[in-house]
Amino acid sequence: MVRQAKQLAVAITELVETPDEVDGIRFQRGAQLVLDRSMTPEDLGGGIRVFRRLRDMMIPYTPT
């Protein structure tokens, strides 16, 4: 599960770094990862365990 959380974090980062335009805002390449931290796993009961990863990024953008 920890490996899957890391893989998901990488996939999300790749998506966020893909240049795109959304509602008049142009998101550009060059996002900077400011913080990347694994959180303590949490048992939610019923055999469910959650693995969290905290990532804070600076994403350059310009209005179009």
PDBQT receptor file of N, H, CA, C and O in Angstrom, charges set to zero:
ATOM      1  N   MET A   1       0.806  -1.199   0.000  1.00  0.00    +0.000 N 
ATOM      2  CA  MET A   1       0.000   0.000   0.000  1.00  0.00    +0.000 C 
ATOM      3  C   MET A   1       0.851   1.266   0.000  1.00  0.00    +0.000 C 
ATOM      4  O   MET A   1       0.503   2.244  -0.661  1.00  0.00    +0.000 OA
ATOM      5  N   VAL A   2       1.952   1.256   0.729  1.00  0.00    +0.000 N 
ATOM      6  H   VAL A   2       2.235   0.462   1.266  1.00  0.00    +0.000 HD
ATOM      7  CA  VAL A   2       2.818   2.427   0.758  1.00  0.00    +0.000 C 
ATOM      8  C   VAL A   2       3.349   2.699  -0.646  1.00  0.00    +0.000 C 
ATOM      9  O   VAL A   2       3.411   3.851  -1.076  1.00  0.00    +0.000 OA
ATOM     10  N   ARG A   3       3.728   1.648  -1.355  1.00  0.00    +0.000 N 
ATOM     11  H   ARG A   3       3.677   0.713  -1.006  1.00  0.00    +0.000 HD
ATOM     12  CA  ARG A   3       4.233   1.797  -2.723  1.00  0.00    +0.000 C 
ATOM     13  C   ARG A   3       3.156   2.401  -3.618  1.00  0.00    +0.000 C 
ATOM     14  O   ARG A   3       3.453   3.255  -4.454  1.00  0.00    +0.000 OA
ATOM     15  N   GLN A   4       1.914   1.968  -3.451  1.00  0.00    +0.000 N 
ATOM     16  H   GLN A   4       1.673   1.275  -2.771  1.00  0.00    +0.000 HD
ATOM     17  CA  GLN A   4       0.816   2.499  -4.258  1.00  0.00    +0.000 C 
ATOM     18  C   GLN A   4       0.586   3.978  -3.971  1.00  0.00    +0.000 C 
ATOM     19  O   GLN A   4       0.288   4.741  -4.891  1.00  0.00    +0.000 OA
ATOM     20  N   ALA A   5       0.716   4.397  -2.719  1.00  0.00    +0.000 N 
ATOM     21  H   ALA A   5       0.958   3.777  -1.972  1.00  0.00    +0.000 HD
ATOM     22  CA  ALA A   5       0.562   5.808  -2.368  1.00  0.00    +0.000 C 
ATOM     23  C   ALA A   5       1.648   6.640  -3.051  1.00  0.00    +0.000 C 
ATOM     24  O   ALA A   5       1.374   7.733  -3.545  1.00  0.00    +0.000 OA
ATOM     25  N   LYS A   6       2.881   6.123  -3.079  1.00  0.00    +0.000 N 
ATOM     26  H   LYS A   6       3.103   5.234  -2.677  1.00  0.00    +0.000 HD
ATOM     27  CA  LYS A   6       3.970   6.837  -3.737  1.00  0.00    +0.000 C 
ATOM     28  C   LYS A   6       3.740   6.905  -5.240  1.00  0.00    +0.000 C 
ATOM     29  O   LYS A   6       4.001   7.937  -5.857  1.00  0.00    +0.000 OA
ATOM     30  N   GLN A   7       3.254   5.818  -5.839  1.00  0.00    +0.000 N 
ATOM     31  H   GLN A   7       3.042   4.979  -5.337  1.00  0.00    +0.000 HD
ATOM     32  CA  GLN A   7       2.977   5.804  -7.272  1.00  0.00    +0.000 C 
ATOM     33  C   GLN A   7       1.876   6.805  -7.621  1.00  0.00    +0.000 C 
ATOM     34  O   GLN A   7       1.962   7.500  -8.633  1.00  0.00    +0.000 OA
ATOM     35  N   LEU A   8       0.854   6.877  -6.791  1.00  0.00    +0.000 N 
ATOM     36  H   LEU A   8       0.784   6.312  -5.969  1.00  0.00    +0.000 HD
ATOM     37  CA  LEU A   8      -0.226   7.834  -7.014  1.00  0.00    +0.000 C 
ATOM     38  C   LEU A   8       0.294   9.269  -6.902  1.00  0.00    +0.000 C 
ATOM     39  O   LEU A   8      -0.096  10.127  -7.694  1.00  0.00    +0.000 OA
ATOM     40  N   ALA A   9       1.166   9.538  -5.930  1.00  0.00    +0.000 N 
ATOM     41  H   ALA A   9       1.482   8.841  -5.286  1.00  0.00    +0.000 HD
ATOM     42  CA  ALA A   9       1.741  10.877  -5.772  1.00  0.00    +0.000 C 
ATOM     43  C   ALA A   9       2.530  11.272  -7.016  1.00  0.00    +0.000 C 
ATOM     44  O   ALA A   9       2.449  12.418  -7.459  1.00  0.00    +0.000 OA
ATOM     45  N   VAL A  10       3.286  10.342  -7.582  1.00  0.00    +0.000 N 
ATOM     46  H   VAL A  10       3.351   9.411  -7.222  1.00  0.00    +0.000 HD
ATOM     47  CA  VAL A  10       4.059  10.623  -8.792  1.00  0.00    +0.000 C 
ATOM     48  C   VAL A  10       3.119  10.892  -9.971  1.00  0.00    +0.000 C 
ATOM     49  O   VAL A  10       3.352  11.815 -10.751  1.00  0.00    +0.000 OA
ATOM     50  N   ALA A  11       2.068  10.096 -10.101  1.00  0.00    +0.000 N 
ATOM     51  H   ALA A  11       1.879   9.346  -9.467  1.00  0.00    +0.000 HD
ATOM     52  CA  ALA A  11       1.107  10.280 -11.199  1.00  0.00    +0.000 C 
ATOM     53  C   ALA A  11       0.414  11.639 -11.104  1.00  0.00    +0.000 C 
ATOM     54  O   ALA A  11       0.223  12.309 -12.119  1.00  0.00    +0.000 OA
ATOM     55  N   ILE A  12       0.044  12.042  -9.912  1.00  0.00    +0.000 N 
ATOM     56  H   ILE A  12       0.199  11.497  -9.087  1.00  0.00    +0.000 HD
ATOM     57  CA  ILE A  12      -0.612  13.343  -9.723  1.00  0.00    +0.000 C 
ATOM     58  C   ILE A  12       0.365  14.473 -10.061  1.00  0.00    +0.000 C 
ATOM     59  O   ILE A  12      -0.020  15.455 -10.694  1.00  0.00    +0.000 OA
ATOM     60  N   THR A  13       1.618  14.338  -9.645  1.00  0.00    +0.000 N 
ATOM     61  H   THR A  13       1.932  13.540  -9.131  1.00  0.00    +0.000 HD
ATOM     62  CA  THR A  13       2.631  15.351  -9.950  1.00  0.00    +0.000 C 
ATOM     63  C   THR A  13       2.800  15.491 -11.457  1.00  0.00    +0.000 C 
ATOM     64  O   THR A  13       2.877  16.609 -11.968  1.00  0.00    +0.000 OA
ATOM     65  N   GLU A  14       2.859  14.375 -12.174  1.00  0.00    +0.000 N 
ATOM     66  H   GLU A  14       2.797  13.468 -11.760  1.00  0.00    +0.000 HD
ATOM     67  CA  GLU A  14       2.997  14.423 -13.629  1.00  0.00    +0.000 C 
ATOM     68  C   GLU A  14       1.799  15.130 -14.269  1.00  0.00    +0.000 C 
ATOM     69  O   GLU A  14       1.964  15.900 -15.215  1.00  0.00    +0.000 OA
ATOM     70  N   LEU A  15       0.616  14.875 -13.760  1.00  0.00    +0.000 N 
ATOM     71  H   LEU A  15       0.482  14.250 -12.991  1.00  0.00    +0.000 HD
ATOM     72  CA  LEU A  15      -0.580  15.524 -14.280  1.00  0.00    +0.000 C 
ATOM     73  C   LEU A  15      -0.554  17.032 -14.015  1.00  0.00    +0.000 C 
ATOM     74  O   LEU A  15      -0.874  17.827 -14.898  1.00  0.00    +0.000 OA
ATOM     75  N   VAL A  16      -0.179  17.411 -12.820  1.00  0.00    +0.000 N 
ATOM     76  H   VAL A  16       0.081  16.765 -12.102  1.00  0.00    +0.000 HD
ATOM     77  CA  VAL A  16      -0.136  18.823 -12.444  1.00  0.00    +0.000 C 
ATOM     78  C   VAL A  16       0.916  19.570 -13.258  1.00  0.00    +0.000 C 
ATOM     79  O   VAL A  16       0.746  20.756 -13.541  1.00  0.00    +0.000 OA
ATOM     80  N   GLU A  17       2.000  18.896 -13.636  1.00  0.00    +0.000 N 
ATOM     81  H   GLU A  17       2.138  17.933 -13.406  1.00  0.00    +0.000 HD
ATOM     82  CA  GLU A  17       3.073  19.542 -14.386  1.00  0.00    +0.000 C 
ATOM     83  C   GLU A  17       2.792  19.608 -15.886  1.00  0.00    +0.000 C 
ATOM     84  O   GLU A  17       3.595  20.167 -16.634  1.00  0.00    +0.000 OA
ATOM     85  N   THR A  18       1.681  19.056 -16.336  1.00  0.00    +0.000 N 
ATOM     86  H   THR A  18       1.028  18.602 -15.728  1.00  0.00    +0.000 HD
ATOM     87  CA  THR A  18       1.333  19.087 -17.747  1.00  0.00    +0.000 C 
ATOM     88  C   THR A  18       0.704  20.441 -18.075  1.00  0.00    +0.000 C 
ATOM     89  O   THR A  18      -0.320  20.806 -17.497  1.00  0.00    +0.000 OA
ATOM     90  N   PRO A  19       1.317  21.189 -19.006  1.00  0.00    +0.000 N 
ATOM     91  CA  PRO A  19       0.752  22.505 -19.359  1.00  0.00    +0.000 C 
ATOM     92  C   PRO A  19      -0.692  22.368 -19.837  1.00  0.00    +0.000 C 
ATOM     93  O   PRO A  19      -1.021  21.449 -20.588  1.00  0.00    +0.000 OA
ATOM     94  N   ASP A  20      -1.543  23.281 -19.400  1.00  0.00    +0.000 N 
ATOM     95  H   ASP A  20      -1.276  24.027 -18.790  1.00  0.00    +0.000 HD
ATOM     96  CA  ASP A  20      -2.959  23.239 -19.781  1.00  0.00    +0.000 C 
ATOM     97  C   ASP A  20      -3.581  24.603 -19.491  1.00  0.00    +0.000 C 
ATOM     98  O   ASP A  20      -3.029  25.410 -18.742  1.00  0.00    +0.000 OA
ATOM     99  N   GLU A  21      -4.725  24.837 -20.094  1.00  0.00    +0.000 N 
ATOM    100  H   GLU A  21      -5.173  24.182 -20.702  1.00  0.00    +0.000 HD
ATOM    101  CA  GLU A  21      -5.484  26.049 -19.819  1.00  0.00    +0.000 C 
ATOM    102  C   GLU A  21      -6.848  25.643 -19.252  1.00  0.00    +0.000 C 
ATOM    103  O   GLU A  21      -7.546  24.801 -19.816  1.00  0.00    +0.000 OA
ATOM    104  N   VAL A  22      -7.208  26.259 -18.128  1.00  0.00    +0.000 N 
ATOM    105  H   VAL A  22      -6.641  26.944 -17.670  1.00  0.00    +0.000 HD
ATOM    106  CA  VAL A  22      -8.476  25.958 -17.467  1.00  0.00    +0.000 C 
ATOM    107  C   VAL A  22      -9.125  27.273 -17.055  1.00  0.00    +0.000 C 
ATOM    108  O   VAL A  22      -8.540  28.045 -16.295  1.00  0.00    +0.000 OA
ATOM    109  N   ASP A  23     -10.322  27.527 -17.550  1.00  0.00    +0.000 N 
ATOM    110  H   ASP A  23     -10.797  26.900 -18.168  1.00  0.00    +0.000 HD
ATOM    111  CA  ASP A  23     -11.094  28.706 -17.162  1.00  0.00    +0.000 C 
ATOM    112  C   ASP A  23     -10.284  30.003 -17.201  1.00  0.00    +0.000 C 
ATOM    113  O   ASP A  23     -10.330  30.802 -16.266  1.00  0.00    +0.000 OA
ATOM    114  N   GLY A  24      -9.543  30.202 -18.292  1.00  0.00    +0.000 N 
ATOM    115  H   GLY A  24      -9.505  29.553 -19.052  1.00  0.00    +0.000 HD
ATOM    116  CA  GLY A  24      -8.807  31.445 -18.468  1.00  0.00    +0.000 C 
ATOM    117  C   GLY A  24      -7.484  31.528 -17.729  1.00  0.00    +0.000 C 
ATOM    118  O   GLY A  24      -6.880  32.600 -17.663  1.00  0.00    +0.000 OA
ATOM    119  N   ILE A  25      -7.023  30.416 -17.171  1.00  0.00    +0.000 N 
ATOM    120  H   ILE A  25      -7.513  29.546 -17.225  1.00  0.00    +0.000 HD
ATOM    121  CA  ILE A  25      -5.728  30.375 -16.488  1.00  0.00    +0.000 C 
ATOM    122  C   ILE A  25      -4.841  29.374 -17.218  1.00  0.00    +0.000 C 
ATOM    123  O   ILE A  25      -5.244  28.235 -17.450  1.00  0.00    +0.000 OA
ATOM    124  N   ARG A  26      -3.635  29.801 -17.579  1.00  0.00    +0.000 N 
ATOM    125  H   ARG A  26      -3.308  30.727 -17.390  1.00  0.00    +0.000 HD
ATOM    126  CA  ARG A  26      -2.672  28.931 -18.249  1.00  0.00    +0.000 C 
ATOM    127  C   ARG A  26      -1.691  28.401 -17.220  1.00  0.00    +0.000 C 
ATOM    128  O   ARG A  26      -0.899  29.160 -16.663  1.00  0.00    +0.000 OA
ATOM    129  N   PHE A  27      -1.740  27.086 -16.964  1.00  0.00    +0.000 N 
ATOM    130  H   PHE A  27      -2.383  26.469 -17.417  1.00  0.00    +0.000 HD
ATOM    131  CA  PHE A  27      -0.807  26.426 -16.051  1.00  0.00    +0.000 C 
ATOM    132  C   PHE A  27       0.384  25.962 -16.873  1.00  0.00    +0.000 C 
ATOM    133  O   PHE A  27       0.220  25.346 -17.926  1.00  0.00    +0.000 OA
ATOM    134  N   GLN A  28       1.583  26.258 -16.389  1.00  0.00    +0.000 N 
ATOM    135  H   GLN A  28       1.717  26.758 -15.533  1.00  0.00    +0.000 HD
ATOM    136  CA  GLN A  28       2.799  26.019 -17.156  1.00  0.00    +0.000 C 
ATOM    137  C   GLN A  28       3.663  24.939 -16.523  1.00  0.00    +0.000 C 
ATOM    138  O   GLN A  28       3.443  24.520 -15.386  1.00  0.00    +0.000 OA
ATOM    139  N   ARG A  29       4.645  24.505 -17.288  1.00  0.00    +0.000 N 
ATOM    140  H   ARG A  29       4.824  24.845 -18.211  1.00  0.00    +0.000 HD
ATOM    141  CA  ARG A  29       5.642  23.574 -16.736  1.00  0.00    +0.000 C 
ATOM    142  C   ARG A  29       6.468  24.293 -15.680  1.00  0.00    +0.000 C 
ATOM    143  O   ARG A  29       6.437  25.519 -15.572  1.00  0.00    +0.000 OA
ATOM    144  N   GLY A  30       7.197  23.517 -14.913  1.00  0.00    +0.000 N 
ATOM    145  H   GLY A  30       7.222  22.521 -15.001  1.00  0.00    +0.000 HD
ATOM    146  CA  GLY A  30       8.105  24.112 -13.939  1.00  0.00    +0.000 C 
ATOM    147  C   GLY A  30       7.556  24.122 -12.535  1.00  0.00    +0.000 C 
ATOM    148  O   GLY A  30       8.022  24.885 -11.688  1.00  0.00    +0.000 OA
ATOM    149  N   ALA A  31       6.555  23.269 -12.272  1.00  0.00    +0.000 N 
ATOM    150  H   ALA A  31       6.177  22.649 -12.960  1.00  0.00    +0.000 HD
ATOM    151  CA  ALA A  31       6.038  23.186 -10.904  1.00  0.00    +0.000 C 
ATOM    152  C   ALA A  31       7.172  22.760  -9.965  1.00  0.00    +0.000 C 
ATOM    153  O   ALA A  31       8.020  21.946 -10.329  1.00  0.00    +0.000 OA
ATOM    154  N   GLN A  32       7.172  23.307  -8.783  1.00  0.00    +0.000 N 
ATOM    155  H   GLN A  32       6.483  23.968  -8.487  1.00  0.00    +0.000 HD
ATOM    156  CA  GLN A  32       8.224  23.020  -7.821  1.00  0.00    +0.000 C 
ATOM    157  C   GLN A  32       7.627  22.330  -6.598  1.00  0.00    +0.000 C 
ATOM    158  O   GLN A  32       6.707  22.849  -5.966  1.00  0.00    +0.000 OA
ATOM    159  N   LEU A  33       8.157  21.172  -6.277  1.00  0.00    +0.000 N 
ATOM    160  H   LEU A  33       8.905  20.750  -6.791  1.00  0.00    +0.000 HD
ATOM    161  CA  LEU A  33       7.734  20.440  -5.091  1.00  0.00    +0.000 C 
ATOM    162  C   LEU A  33       8.368  21.102  -3.876  1.00  0.00    +0.000 C 
ATOM    163  O   LEU A  33       9.593  21.157  -3.764  1.00  0.00    +0.000 OA
ATOM    164  N   VAL A  34       7.540  21.602  -2.969  1.00  0.00    +0.000 N 
ATOM    165  H   VAL A  34       6.545  21.556  -3.061  1.00  0.00    +0.000 HD
ATOM    166  CA  VAL A  34       8.022  22.321  -1.797  1.00  0.00    +0.000 C 
ATOM    167  C   VAL A  34       8.116  21.386  -0.596  1.00  0.00    +0.000 C 
ATOM    168  O   VAL A  34       9.040  21.501   0.209  1.00  0.00    +0.000 OA
ATOM    169  N   LEU A  35       7.170  20.466  -0.471  1.00  0.00    +0.000 N 
ATOM    170  H   LEU A  35       6.420  20.373  -1.125  1.00  0.00    +0.000 HD
ATOM    171  CA  LEU A  35       7.130  19.559   0.670  1.00  0.00    +0.000 C 
ATOM    172  C   LEU A  35       6.616  18.203   0.207  1.00  0.00    +0.000 C 
ATOM    173  O   LEU A  35       5.638  18.130  -0.537  1.00  0.00    +0.000 OA
ATOM    174  N   ASP A  36       7.262  17.141   0.640  1.00  0.00    +0.000 N 
ATOM    175  H   ASP A  36       8.056  17.201   1.244  1.00  0.00    +0.000 HD
ATOM    176  CA  ASP A  36       6.832  15.778   0.312  1.00  0.00    +0.000 C 
ATOM    177  C   ASP A  36       7.032  14.934   1.568  1.00  0.00    +0.000 C 
ATOM    178  O   ASP A  36       8.161  14.714   2.008  1.00  0.00    +0.000 OA
ATOM    179  N   ARG A  37       5.932  14.469   2.135  1.00  0.00    +0.000 N 
ATOM    180  H   ARG A  37       5.015  14.648   1.778  1.00  0.00    +0.000 HD
ATOM    181  CA  ARG A  37       6.035  13.765   3.417  1.00  0.00    +0.000 C 
ATOM    182  C   ARG A  37       5.014  12.642   3.508  1.00  0.00    +0.000 C 
ATOM    183  O   ARG A  37       3.847  12.824   3.164  1.00  0.00    +0.000 OA
ATOM    184  N   SER A  38       5.458  11.482   3.974  1.00  0.00    +0.000 N 
ATOM    185  H   SER A  38       6.407  11.334   4.254  1.00  0.00    +0.000 HD
ATOM    186  CA  SER A  38       4.548  10.374   4.251  1.00  0.00    +0.000 C 
ATOM    187  C   SER A  38       3.945  10.585   5.630  1.00  0.00    +0.000 C 
ATOM    188  O   SER A  38       4.654  10.882   6.592  1.00  0.00    +0.000 OA
ATOM    189  N   MET A  39       2.646  10.431   5.717  1.00  0.00    +0.000 N 
ATOM    190  H   MET A  39       2.070  10.190   4.936  1.00  0.00    +0.000 HD
ATOM    191  CA  MET A  39       1.962  10.583   6.997  1.00  0.00    +0.000 C 
ATOM    192  C   MET A  39       1.883   9.212   7.677  1.00  0.00    +0.000 C 
ATOM    193  O   MET A  39       2.071   8.182   7.029  1.00  0.00    +0.000 OA
ATOM    194  N   THR A  40       1.609   9.207   8.963  1.00  0.00    +0.000 N 
ATOM    195  H   THR A  40       1.456  10.043   9.489  1.00  0.00    +0.000 HD
ATOM    196  CA  THR A  40       1.468   7.958   9.707  1.00  0.00    +0.000 C 
ATOM    197  C   THR A  40       0.225   7.221   9.223  1.00  0.00    +0.000 C 
ATOM    198  O   THR A  40      -0.846   7.821   9.131  1.00  0.00    +0.000 OA
ATOM    199  N   PRO A  41       0.349   5.904   8.906  1.00  0.00    +0.000 N 
ATOM    200  CA  PRO A  41      -0.834   5.152   8.488  1.00  0.00    +0.000 C 
ATOM    201  C   PRO A  41      -1.921   5.210   9.566  1.00  0.00    +0.000 C 
ATOM    202  O   PRO A  41      -1.628   5.252  10.761  1.00  0.00    +0.000 OA
ATOM    203  N   GLU A  42      -3.174   5.211   9.119  1.00  0.00    +0.000 N 
ATOM    204  H   GLU A  42      -3.412   5.177   8.148  1.00  0.00    +0.000 HD
ATOM    205  CA  GLU A  42      -4.299   5.341  10.040  1.00  0.00    +0.000 C 
ATOM    206  C   GLU A  42      -5.259   4.175   9.837  1.00  0.00    +0.000 C 
ATOM    207  O   GLU A  42      -5.656   3.884   8.708  1.00  0.00    +0.000 OA
ATOM    208  N   ASP A  43      -5.635   3.506  10.929  1.00  0.00    +0.000 N 
ATOM    209  H   ASP A  43      -5.313   3.742  11.846  1.00  0.00    +0.000 HD
ATOM    210  CA  ASP A  43      -6.630   2.443  10.889  1.00  0.00    +0.000 C 
ATOM    211  C   ASP A  43      -8.012   3.053  11.062  1.00  0.00    +0.000 C 
ATOM    212  O   ASP A  43      -8.279   3.723  12.059  1.00  0.00    +0.000 OA
ATOM    213  N   LEU A  44      -8.890   2.822  10.093  1.00  0.00    +0.000 N 
ATOM    214  H   LEU A  44      -8.673   2.278   9.283  1.00  0.00    +0.000 HD
ATOM    215  CA  LEU A  44     -10.244   3.368  10.153  1.00  0.00    +0.000 C 
ATOM    216  C   LEU A  44     -11.250   2.376  10.708  1.00  0.00    +0.000 C 
ATOM    217  O   LEU A  44     -12.431   2.694  10.843  1.00  0.00    +0.000 OA
ATOM    218  N   GLY A  45     -10.794   1.197  11.023  1.00  0.00    +0.000 N 
ATOM    219  H   GLY A  45      -9.834   0.939  10.912  1.00  0.00    +0.000 HD
ATOM    220  CA  GLY A  45     -11.691   0.163  11.526  1.00  0.00    +0.000 C 
ATOM    221  C   GLY A  45     -12.232  -0.684  10.382  1.00  0.00    +0.000 C 
ATOM    222  O   GLY A  45     -12.195  -0.274   9.221  1.00  0.00    +0.000 OA
ATOM    223  N   GLY A  46     -12.729  -1.851  10.714  1.00  0.00    +0.000 N 
ATOM    224  H   GLY A  46     -12.760  -2.183  11.656  1.00  0.00    +0.000 HD
ATOM    225  CA  GLY A  46     -13.283  -2.732   9.694  1.00  0.00    +0.000 C 
ATOM    226  C   GLY A  46     -12.234  -3.242   8.722  1.00  0.00    +0.000 C 
ATOM    227  O   GLY A  46     -12.560  -3.606   7.592  1.00  0.00    +0.000 OA
ATOM    228  N   GLY A  47     -10.983  -3.272   9.149  1.00  0.00    +0.000 N 
ATOM    229  H   GLY A  47     -10.719  -2.976  10.067  1.00  0.00    +0.000 HD
ATOM    230  CA  GLY A  47      -9.917  -3.752   8.286  1.00  0.00    +0.000 C 
ATOM    231  C   GLY A  47      -9.426  -2.738   7.255  1.00  0.00    +0.000 C 
ATOM    232  O   GLY A  47      -8.682  -3.094   6.342  1.00  0.00    +0.000 OA
ATOM    233  N   ILE A  48      -9.840  -1.475   7.397  1.00  0.00    +0.000 N 
ATOM    234  H   ILE A  48     -10.445  -1.186   8.139  1.00  0.00    +0.000 HD
ATOM    235  CA  ILE A  48      -9.439  -0.442   6.443  1.00  0.00    +0.000 C 
ATOM    236  C   ILE A  48      -8.279   0.354   7.031  1.00  0.00    +0.000 C 
ATOM    237  O   ILE A  48      -8.367   0.888   8.136  1.00  0.00    +0.000 OA
ATOM    238  N   ARG A  49      -7.204   0.420   6.276  1.00  0.00    +0.000 N 
ATOM    239  H   ARG A  49      -7.132  -0.014   5.378  1.00  0.00    +0.000 HD
ATOM    240  CA  ARG A  49      -6.029   1.186   6.688  1.00  0.00    +0.000 C 
ATOM    241  C   ARG A  49      -5.721   2.204   5.596  1.00  0.00    +0.000 C 
ATOM    242  O   ARG A  49      -5.687   1.858   4.415  1.00  0.00    +0.000 OA
ATOM    243  N   VAL A  50      -5.498   3.457   5.985  1.00  0.00    +0.000 N 
ATOM    244  H   VAL A  50      -5.525   3.738   6.944  1.00  0.00    +0.000 HD
ATOM    245  CA  VAL A  50      -5.260   4.542   5.035  1.00  0.00    +0.000 C 
ATOM    246  C   VAL A  50      -3.796   4.967   5.110  1.00  0.00    +0.000 C 
ATOM    247  O   VAL A  50      -3.243   5.176   6.190  1.00  0.00    +0.000 OA
ATOM    248  N   PHE A  51      -3.185   5.090   3.932  1.00  0.00    +0.000 N 
ATOM    249  H   PHE A  51      -3.634   4.920   3.055  1.00  0.00    +0.000 HD
ATOM    250  CA  PHE A  51      -1.816   5.593   3.825  1.00  0.00    +0.000 C 
ATOM    251  C   PHE A  51      -1.894   6.940   3.109  1.00  0.00    +0.000 C 
ATOM    252  O   PHE A  51      -2.389   7.024   1.986  1.00  0.00    +0.000 OA
ATOM    253  N   ARG A  52      -1.408   7.981   3.758  1.00  0.00    +0.000 N 
ATOM    254  H   ARG A  52      -1.006   7.913   4.671  1.00  0.00    +0.000 HD
ATOM    255  CA  ARG A  52      -1.495   9.326   3.185  1.00  0.00    +0.000 C 
ATOM    256  C   ARG A  52      -0.103   9.856   2.862  1.00  0.00    +0.000 C 
ATOM    257  O   ARG A  52       0.889   9.513   3.504  1.00  0.00    +0.000 OA
ATOM    258  N   ARG A  53      -0.074  10.697   1.851  1.00  0.00    +0.000 N 
ATOM    259  H   ARG A  53      -0.881  10.976   1.330  1.00  0.00    +0.000 HD
ATOM    260  CA  ARG A  53       1.164  11.357   1.460  1.00  0.00    +0.000 C 
ATOM    261  C   ARG A  53       0.830  12.833   1.270  1.00  0.00    +0.000 C 
ATOM    262  O   ARG A  53      -0.085  13.171   0.520  1.00  0.00    +0.000 OA
ATOM    263  N   LEU A  54       1.558  13.700   1.936  1.00  0.00    +0.000 N 
ATOM    264  H   LEU A  54       2.302  13.425   2.545  1.00  0.00    +0.000 HD
ATOM    265  CA  LEU A  54       1.344  15.142   1.870  1.00  0.00    +0.000 C 
ATOM    266  C   LEU A  54       2.357  15.739   0.901  1.00  0.00    +0.000 C 
ATOM    267  O   LEU A  54       3.565  15.571   1.069  1.00  0.00    +0.000 OA
ATOM    268  N   ARG A  55       1.853  16.439  -0.115  1.00  0.00    +0.000 N 
ATOM    269  H   ARG A  55       0.872  16.576  -0.251  1.00  0.00    +0.000 HD
ATOM    270  CA  ARG A  55       2.723  17.089  -1.100  1.00  0.00    +0.000 C 
ATOM    271  C   ARG A  55       2.227  18.518  -1.305  1.00  0.00    +0.000 C 
ATOM    272  O   ARG A  55       1.048  18.746  -1.576  1.00  0.00    +0.000 OA
ATOM    273  N   ASP A  56       3.126  19.458  -1.176  1.00  0.00    +0.000 N 
ATOM    274  H   ASP A  56       4.084  19.274  -0.956  1.00  0.00    +0.000 HD
ATOM    275  CA  ASP A  56       2.812  20.863  -1.389  1.00  0.00    +0.000 C 
ATOM    276  C   ASP A  56       3.651  21.328  -2.574  1.00  0.00    +0.000 C 
ATOM    277  O   ASP A  56       4.866  21.132  -2.597  1.00  0.00    +0.000 OA
ATOM    278  N   MET A  57       2.989  21.952  -3.571  1.00  0.00    +0.000 N 
ATOM    279  H   MET A  57       2.002  22.111  -3.552  1.00  0.00    +0.000 HD
ATOM    280  CA  MET A  57       3.689  22.356  -4.780  1.00  0.00    +0.000 C 
ATOM    281  C   MET A  57       3.404  23.815  -5.120  1.00  0.00    +0.000 C 
ATOM    282  O   MET A  57       2.324  24.333  -4.834  1.00  0.00    +0.000 OA
ATOM    283  N   MET A  58       4.379  24.461  -5.728  1.00  0.00    +0.000 N 
ATOM    284  H   MET A  58       5.256  24.039  -5.960  1.00  0.00    +0.000 HD
ATOM    285  CA  MET A  58       4.210  25.785  -6.307  1.00  0.00    +0.000 C 
ATOM    286  C   MET A  58       4.048  25.556  -7.813  1.00  0.00    +0.000 C 
ATOM    287  O   MET A  58       4.906  24.939  -8.445  1.00  0.00    +0.000 OA
ATOM    288  N   ILE A  59       2.942  26.054  -8.387  1.00  0.00    +0.000 N 
ATOM    289  H   ILE A  59       2.245  26.555  -7.873  1.00  0.00    +0.000 HD
ATOM    290  CA  ILE A  59       2.636  25.826  -9.787  1.00  0.00    +0.000 C 
ATOM    291  C   ILE A  59       2.537  27.169 -10.498  1.00  0.00    +0.000 C 
ATOM    292  O   ILE A  59       1.655  27.970 -10.187  1.00  0.00    +0.000 OA
ATOM    293  N   PRO A  60       3.444  27.429 -11.463  1.00  0.00    +0.000 N 
ATOM    294  CA  PRO A  60       3.378  28.705 -12.157  1.00  0.00    +0.000 C 
ATOM    295  C   PRO A  60       2.167  28.792 -13.079  1.00  0.00    +0.000 C 
ATOM    296  O   PRO A  60       1.791  27.816 -13.728  1.00  0.00    +0.000 OA
ATOM    297  N   TYR A  61       1.562  29.981 -13.125  1.00  0.00    +0.000 N 
ATOM    298  H   TYR A  61       1.867  30.774 -12.598  1.00  0.00    +0.000 HD
ATOM    299  CA  TYR A  61       0.385  30.185 -13.972  1.00  0.00    +0.000 C 
ATOM    300  C   TYR A  61       0.335  31.638 -14.419  1.00  0.00    +0.000 C 
ATOM    301  O   TYR A  61       0.954  32.515 -13.817  1.00  0.00    +0.000 OA
ATOM    302  N   THR A  62      -0.417  31.870 -15.487  1.00  0.00    +0.000 N 
ATOM    303  H   THR A  62      -0.920  31.157 -15.976  1.00  0.00    +0.000 HD
ATOM    304  CA  THR A  62      -0.670  33.220 -15.974  1.00  0.00    +0.000 C 
ATOM    305  C   THR A  62      -2.103  33.291 -16.470  1.00  0.00    +0.000 C 
ATOM    306  O   THR A  62      -2.613  32.306 -17.004  1.00  0.00    +0.000 OA
ATOM    307  N   PRO A  63      -2.763  34.425 -16.309  1.00  0.00    +0.000 N 
ATOM    308  CA  PRO A  63      -4.091  34.590 -16.906  1.00  0.00    +0.000 C 
ATOM    309  C   PRO A  63      -3.939  34.647 -18.430  1.00  0.00    +0.000 C 
ATOM    310  O   PRO A  63      -2.934  35.138 -18.944  1.00  0.00    +0.000 OA
ATOM    311  N   THR A  64      -4.946  34.140 -19.141  1.00  0.00    +0.000 N 
ATOM    312  H   THR A  64      -5.762  33.741 -18.724  1.00  0.00    +0.000 HD
ATOM    313  CA  THR A  64      -4.869  34.168 -20.613  1.00  0.00    +0.000 C 
ATOM    314  C   THR A  64      -5.666  35.333 -21.167  1.00  0.00    +0.000 C 
ATOM    315  O   THR A  64      -5.721  35.521 -22.383  1.00  0.00    +0.000 OA
TER     316      THR A  64
